Amino acid sequence: MATTAVIFDFFGTLTPSTPTNVWDGHAARSAAPLCIPVRTWRAALDASFPERATGSLGDPAATFRTLAHRIGADPSEEALAAACSARMAAQRELFVLRADAISTLTELRVRGLRLGVLSDCTAELADTWSQLPLAPLVDARVLSCEEGRRKPDPELFRLIARRLDTDPQNCLYIGDGGGDELTGASNCGMQAYMLRAADWADNDAHAREDNWAGPFLSSLTDVLSLLEPSPRAGDLA
């Protein structure tokens, strides 16, 4: 079937990889106002990712309050606000796109493809989405924190296809493999490709399919080679 849409993962795909030391540094910034040891706070963040990524702990302030209480801390409202502010600032640093992201998305649109983003993410991405440079280029998004589901839940893949007004069989799915996303996309009929960029080995991602045996790409720009080029004016004369 003809490809009518391309769906991208966000973190580690449209954005550069995030190594462990960066996650550690970000955790330190939100741990400081809460007076919680960094390793303890990082462990709490990691353990709670399934809950945070499905929005089940509430907004950032409610989430941090719950996690602090689990650790045995009881931060003030001022401390929670400062920790949430530090968290948002840190997250915004992770929303910076790969150098070839905008050019690739733009060319795909020129070729008539519809574009989607499917991400396991926490509330900060949803809250910032409209400010991202890719937002005007994306026809549909599905964010786990808004849907209450995580990859590889098949409903997420079916949902993004519906929002793009196409069938899963007409979709390419591009991701770094986090959250068993490539298997999830393939099981729903999408053609899945792993983005294995130069920084792939540095990425600290949840449940990544390191043993993916399917096709892979070395850069976002390589997505263009999977599709027919758009006709140019001279070709139509």
C-alpha positions in Angstrom: 0.0 0.0 0.0 1.2 3.6 -0.7 2.7 5.5 2.2 0.6 8.5 3.1 1.9 9.4 6.6 5.2 9.3 8.6 5.0 9.0 12.4 7.9 10.0 14.6 8.8 9.3 18.1 9.9 12.4 19.9 12.7 11.9 22.4 15.9 10.4 21.0 14.4 10.6 17.5 13.4 14.1 16.7 15.6 15.2 19.5 19.2 14.2 20.2 19.9 11.3 22.6 20.0 12.0 26.4 22.8 10.3 28.2 22.7 9.2 31.9 24.8 12.1 33.1 22.3 14.6 31.7 19.4 12.9 33.4 21.4 12.9 36.6 22.1 16.6 36.3 18.4 17.4 35.7 17.4 15.3 38.7 19.8 17.3 40.8 18.2 20.6 39.8 14.8 19.6 41.0 16.0 17.6 44.0 17.8 20.7 45.5 14.7 22.7 46.4 13.1 19.6 47.9 16.2 18.9 50.1 16.2 15.3 48.8 19.4 13.4 48.0 20.0 13.3 44.2 20.3 9.6 43.9 17.1 9.0 45.9 15.2 11.5 43.8 16.5 10.1 40.5 15.5 6.6 41.6 12.0 7.9 42.5 11.7 9.6 39.1 12.8 6.5 37.3 10.5 4.2 39.2 7.5 6.5 38.7 8.0 6.9 34.9 5.1 4.6 34.0 2.8 6.6 36.2 4.1 10.0 35.1 4.0 9.1 31.5 0.3 8.2 31.7 -0.6 11.2 33.7 -1.9 9.2 36.7 -0.1 11.3 39.3 -1.6 14.6 38.2 0.1 17.9 37.3 3.8 18.4 38.0 3.2 19.9 41.5 0.9 17.0 42.5 3.4 14.5 41.0 6.4 15.9 42.9 4.3 16.0 46.1 3.4 12.4 45.8 7.0 11.3 45.0 8.4 13.3 47.9 5.9 11.7 50.3 6.9 8.3 49.1 10.5 9.1 50.0 9.4 10.4 53.4 9.8 14.1 52.7 7.2 16.8 53.2 8.3 19.8 51.1 6.6 23.2 51.4 4.5 24.7 48.6 7.4 27.0 47.9 9.8 24.2 47.6 7.5 22.3 45.3 7.0 25.3 43.1 10.8 25.8 42.9 11.3 22.1 42.1 8.7 22.2 39.3 10.2 25.3 37.8 13.6 23.6 37.8 12.1 20.5 36.2 10.4 22.6 33.4 13.6 24.4 32.7 15.5 21.1 32.4 12.8 19.5 30.2 12.8 22.5 27.8 16.5 21.8 27.2 15.5 18.3 26.0 13.0 19.7 23.5 15.8 21.0 21.2 15.5 19.2 17.9 18.1 17.4 15.8 19.8 19.6 13.2 18.0 17.8 10.4 14.6 17.5 12.0 12.9 20.7 10.6 14.3 20.3 7.1 13.2 16.6 7.0 9.7 17.4 8.2 9.4 20.3 5.8 10.4 18.2 2.8 8.0 15.4 3.8 5.2 17.9 3.8 6.3 19.2 0.4 6.0 15.6 -0.9 2.4 15.5 0.4 2.9 13.2 3.4 0.9 13.7 6.6 3.1 13.9 9.7 2.5 12.6 13.2 4.3 12.4 16.6 3.7 9.6 19.0 5.6 10.0 22.3 5.8 8.4 25.7 6.2 11.6 27.7 5.2 13.5 30.8 3.1 16.7 31.1 5.9 19.1 30.3 5.9 18.2 26.6 2.2 18.6 26.3 2.3 22.0 28.1 5.1 23.2 25.8 4.0 21.7 22.5 2.5 24.8 20.9 5.8 26.7 21.4 7.9 24.1 19.6 9.2 24.9 16.1 7.9 21.5 14.8 4.3 22.1 16.0 3.1 23.8 12.7 4.6 20.9 10.7 2.8 18.1 12.6 -0.7 17.2 11.6 -1.5 15.0 14.6 0.1 14.2 17.9 -0.5 11.4 20.4 1.1 11.9 23.8 1.0 9.2 26.4 0.4 11.6 29.3 -2.8 12.8 27.6 -4.1 9.3 26.6 -3.4 7.4 29.8 -1.5 4.7 27.8 2.1 3.9 27.0 3.8 2.2 24.1 3.6 -0.4 22.9 -0.2 -0.3 23.6 -1.7 -0.9 20.1 -4.5 1.7 20.7 -1.8 4.5 20.6 -0.7 3.4 17.1 -4.3 3.0 15.9 -5.1 6.4 17.3 -2.3 8.3 15.6 -3.3 6.7 12.3 -6.9 7.7 12.8 -5.9 11.3 13.6 -3.9 11.3 10.4 -6.9 10.0 8.5 -5.1 7.0 7.2 -4.7 3.3 7.9 -1.7 1.9 9.9 -0.6 0.0 6.8 0.0 3.3 5.0 2.3 4.6 7.8 6.0 4.7 8.3 7.1 4.7 11.9 10.5 6.1 12.9 11.9 5.8 16.4 15.0 5.0 18.5 13.3 1.9 19.9 12.3 3.1 23.4 9.2 1.6 25.0 9.2 -1.4 22.5 7.7 1.1 20.0 9.1 -0.6 16.9 7.5 -3.9 17.7 4.3 -2.1 18.7 4.2 -0.2 15.4 5.0 -3.3 13.4 2.3 -5.4 15.1 -0.3 -2.7 14.1 0.8 -3.0 10.4 3.1 0.0 10.2 6.5 -0.2 8.5 8.9 0.5 11.4 12.4 1.8 11.1 14.9 2.3 14.0 16.7 5.6 14.0 20.2 4.5 15.0 22.0 7.9 14.8 25.6 8.4 15.8 24.5 9.3 19.4 22.2 6.2 19.7 24.5 4.3 22.1 24.6 7.2 24.5 20.8 7.4 25.0 19.4 6.5 28.4 15.9 5.3 27.4 13.2 3.2 28.9 12.7 -0.4 27.6 14.6 0.2 24.4 14.7 -2.5 21.7 18.4 -2.8 21.5 18.0 -6.2 19.7 15.7 -4.8 17.0 16.3 -7.0 13.9 14.4 -4.8 11.5 15.5 -2.0 9.2 17.2 1.1 10.6 18.3 4.5 9.4 21.4 6.5 10.3 19.7 10.0 10.2 16.4 11.6 9.9 17.3 12.8 6.5 17.5 9.1 5.4 13.7 9.0 5.8 13.5 10.9 2.5 15.2 8.0 0.7 12.3 5.7 1.6 9.8 7.8 -0.3 9.4 9.0 -3.9 10.6 12.6 -4.4 8.0 15.2 -5.1 7.5 16.2 -8.7 9.2 19.5 -9.7 7.9 22.1 -12.0 10.2 21.1 -14.8 9.0 17.5 -14.5 5.4 18.5 -15.0 6.0 20.6 -18.1 
